[in-house]
Amino acid sequence: MKTIFRNPESFRVWHDRLGHPGLGIMRRIINNSPGHNVETKNFPNPEDFICPACTKGKLITRPSLLKIRDESPVFLARIQGDICGPIQPLSGPFRYFMVLIDASTRWSHVDLLSTRNHAFPKLIAQIIRLKASLPDSCVQFIRMDNAATLIQLRPTAYHSISPLQLVRGKKPSISHLRNPTTTAYFYGTHRKLGIYVGYETLSIIKYLEPMTRDLHTARYADCIFDEDYFPALGGEKHPEKCQDIIWNATGMQSLDPRTSEAELEVQRIINLQNITNKLPDAFTDYKGVTRSHIPAVNVPERVEVTQKDTDSALTPPS
Ligand SMILES: [Zn+2]
């Protein structure tokens, strides 16, 4: 700071006390109220005064144009989802809700869940619904948090292949999976340690910085893993703080364990879908139909109306 104050900290102190006003408002308050030790002639120039709180408050994260051009996918190409809960108080019988958001259009869908066992069946049902109503759009990626990602990789009881393969048609690679909460060492000028907690994409891992506990990402290619070593949060100086996992702890899992209900719900949807696929299009006379991208336009070109119908419509009821 270039400006010299007679009392350099008093301006800052009063700026904080008065709720971070701008210089103009601050000048008016100071000139019109006693009980302070600031003089307006000692005010700093606007360009010389930097308040971290004000700067952060005015900071707006604008979308990166570069990112938008490169990343904006077509409708339904990438759906992001999350399961939230258990919520308190309960919403009727529901303890969880699942949110799906399309990355490009912000189309969103919310499902209420009484148990997390319904999450995957609901997801499949939504994909089938989207496929039926929007045959030209195709769901390519669904990005969930780590638990859901792993569920997608696990074959269900009724299929030898994983849900991911069912949706995408090709085998998902699992070469990037590592034991969670193990060590990741990073190449570089000096070897750095992080606690691996999952991945964002095939080439980006997520790790916790042991000292600060902050979540960061790193390039998979820059890491080597030691999956036998579980580092403690707080760093190596506090190993006594690293507690063993209590396997019979009562957590969310024990409140809502995975049951056969999940598989049964999936099977129910698959059965319904099979029935739907075998049904003939009994209500559609293709000769009289022209297809349009607007659903409402997809009505027969000609509708035969008999003389009797028009007569009865025109005659007022007596
Ligand atoms: Zn401020």
Residues whose N, C-alpha, C, O or C-beta is under 5 A from the ligand:
A	BS01	ZN	H20 C51 A53 C54
